[in-house]
Amino acid sequence: MTLNNLVILATLVAGTCLSAAAHSQSNTPTPPAPCSSEEFRQLDFWVGSWHAEWDNGDGTTGHGENHITRDEFGDCVIYERFSGAGLNGMSVSTYFAPLGLWRQAWVDDQGGFFSLSGGPDASGEFDFVLTNTRLTETAPHRRMVWQDVTADEFTWRWQGRATDDEDWGDLWVIHYSRMDE
């Protein structure tokens, strides 16, 4: 084989390989977008701008606002901004697929921090439940509960108990109604 024939053969082989590679790339399915599975939509009922009202326990009604968006981090994170009762706080929530649960981190201007996890309530008693991670055995149990969820309103409960054996009790109950957009 001459050098000329060898160059022609090498060129044909290289062209065939490149063509095959291009063809296989065009047939490769596009991977799904991050956070596009249906589990990432489980908390979508909460997204929006909300009026918040609660009983102060002294015959007066407390008022606040809560703005829940996905705009900060696309479909992967739900971002909350709450103001009311002399409290300003924010949280970020995301679905954690490896454990099959939602996680939320809450911080506020009172020095509060909560690390919560959970998801749709399997018992059916509530719509959604997130329970705080206790850092010590003596720390109180805390959880938040969404219930009676419709497109335009729901009830949110901050609940606590001292021990695993006790029933959960309401510490703060807020009625949410969607703001006109």
Secondary structure, DSSP 8 states (H G I E B T S, - for coil): --HHHHHHHHHHHHHHHHHHHHHHHHTS-----TT-SGGGGTTGGG-EEEEEEEE-SSS-EEEEEEEEESTTTGGG-EEEEEEETTEEEEEEEEEETTTTEEEEEEEETTS-EEEEEEEE-TTSSSSEEEEE--SSTTS-EEEEEEES--SSEEEEEEEEESSTTS--EEEEEEEEEE---
